[in-house]
Every structure is written in structure tokens, then in C-alpha cells.
């Protein structure tokens, strides 16, 4: 599993995202735990001090508790969360998704009554964001690749001719 993380997930996903996000804001990010010396030291730590059924980074968290508050050291990892849950409750995005859910494409592939129920349940407080987001992304993808797209999503080279 660690091999997959190191040679696929880190390189092809998380490090790439970190670089793009930081560079988009003129920031230089560092990944100190990938320093060769830290990496070599961590390779000597026994597996039961790295992870168990309840917790990850056991030795690191215990060491961190000596320097920072326990609740910080024990906090779950977040990654790059996107606030989709709150976005879908805001008028601007709610209306945008609602229009997509009422489209002929949505009617062709989905029970639009159920989609509207999901959207309204989410706005009322239930978390339906994953289902809503998946359907909404499908509808955008379909519009882009099967319905001639949307000017906002076209590369500059394919934009309108002047």
C-alpha cells in the first residue's frame, strides 16, 4: 500500500495538486516529510507505531503532542476540501444546479423530481451534496462533450472567432 501511495498517489495526484494550488497563488510549498533523511528515519519505525485500526501516524502524533495541543496533534487529515456542502445551499449555486436539473438532458437521464427533492433536502439541512455534485458534474460533462459545450469551458484556441 505504501508503494502505491509513494509512486502513484503522491506523484500523480496530491503533490501535483499541492504544486498547482500553491503556484496559483505565488506560493512555494514544502513537503518536509518527503525529505530524504526524514523518509529514511520513518522507514525504521515499526509498522505498529505507524498505523493501527483506529489511527494513522501514531509515532508522529505522539511526538507532536509534546509540542502542540493534543487536539491539533490528533486532528484528522483534511487534504483539499472543497466547500460543496455550503455552496449548494447558497442561492447562486442552488439556482444554477436547479436549472441544470430542470434541463432536457437531466430529464433524458434522470428522474428530475427526485433530483429536485435531493436539492431541496440539501438546502433544508440534510447533506445530499455528493449525489447532487455527481449528477451536476455529469450534466456539465454531457453539455461540454455532447451538446456543443459552453463558451466558458472551451480552451482559448477553440473560442469564438473574431
Secondary structure as UniProt FT lines:
FT   HELIX           2..4
FT   HELIX           5..14
FT   HELIX           15..23
FT   TURN            24..26
FT   HELIX           32..34
FT   HELIX           36..42
FT   TURN            43..44
FT   HELIX           47..49
FT   HELIX           58..64
FT   TURN            65..67
FT   HELIX           70..73
FT   HELIX           84..87
FT   TURN            88..89
FT   HELIX           91..101
FT   HELIX           104..109
FT   HELIX           112..123
FT   TURN            124..125
FT   HELIX           129..146
FT   HELIX           151..153
FT   HELIX           156..158
//
